Amino acid sequence: MSSAADTAPAAPAAKRDRTHYLYIAVIAAAVLGIGVGFAAPELAKELKPLGTGFVNLIKMMISPIIFCTIVLGVGSVRKAAKVGKVGGLALCYFIAMSFVALAIGLVVGNIIHPGGGMHLTEAVKGVGQAQAQAGGEGPVDFVLGVIPTTLVSAFTQGQVLQTLLVALFVGFGLQTMGRRGEPILRGVEHIQRLVFRVLAMIMWAAPIGAFGAIAAVVGETGIDALKALATIMLGFYVTCLLFVFLVLGALTRLVTGVNILQLLKYLGREFLLIVSTSSSESALPRLIAKMEHLGVSRPVVGITVPTGYSFNLDGTMIYLTMASLFIADAMGQPLSVGQQITLLLFMMIASKGAAGVTGAGLATLAGALQSHKPALVDGVGLIVGIDRFMSEARALTNFAGNAVATLLIGTWTGEVDKDRVRRVLAGELPFDEKTLLDDSDDSDDSDDSDGTGTPAELPDQHEKELAKA
């Protein structure tokens, strides 16, 4: 009898372990994609739709996940001021970290002077002008773009901030309804469970997406461009590492007591997904699920993560700084310190809303240069060849910055279960890769006798789990 009892609880663990094979397959697919890219560049370029299709599948799930998370978080909070406090603190933090990221990029860029020895051709000039047109959206257009055409169009246009705005309105509306809004909250929770199940199914296509994306990048770029632009690329990667481990690492340790290496290890699969797709958006839904599982309250996660994807772009800030200095040096028009500061302050404003989508950083760079220093726009074409590889570091840094921001803001507002954070990072409470959800009364929906959970108690599930522990 005891042996049968011992084997019974082992089944869920085996199901979770199967997902390890998925990410092993992602790594193998990425390596295979690199090989195909070098061996058959023309064939590799034709594989690009595989990567694009997978990223589009993930992006398809972002709006419903953000909507459900925010509605459940805000709708279950009885005081609207609490939500405003989280949002205000988050925006202040995002602005401060943008200045820090710009400053670090400025210092490193002035030390290594990466643009020396480059040559500008007519073809390169044309690419720069095309990118400037793509990144020409101004601040007014950005603000108006946050407002969706209709309540439903926020879910169809793929705009994170539009979904955030609608979800906040619905969440506050449910607050004012009191107990009459509880059935709606239960319904939203069921929808959230379904959406995360669909996301878990889509994730099994990750190896195919990784293969197509990596093969296309290597096929289009080739080794020659990497060699020619190695200085700016390596300098950018080193700067991002310094920012993550020195700045974010110090903040995380001082404020939360958490070792950033533990946090990054916990998010390892998300980083692998970002490397495979060059887009931090592909990991946004999983970041929401994992930060909730870590012990940060639903309102903090629901507000900080989506907002951070448009306003907390640490990697993009570093990229804009170093790329601007690179282009100025390459064109023989080095910027004075005063010019650097004014240009980068302008870029910080222009970059807000450039979510973690592949190519957004390049378009923002070109658009900002066109508005502030048009003479440098032609030089944007110099880095187009390696922008996809720099996009990897941008996306990874943006993602790390948003994960840290969520934990920090949760700590400052008292919305973090510190004991749960310790247990999760220690591996005592593993993340459920099958459902991507924390349901204390529904640990495994595939075998559940209580598959609907207990949504009536959903407003504070982390406290429930802590009490049971």
Disulfide bonds with the S-S distance in Angstrom:
none
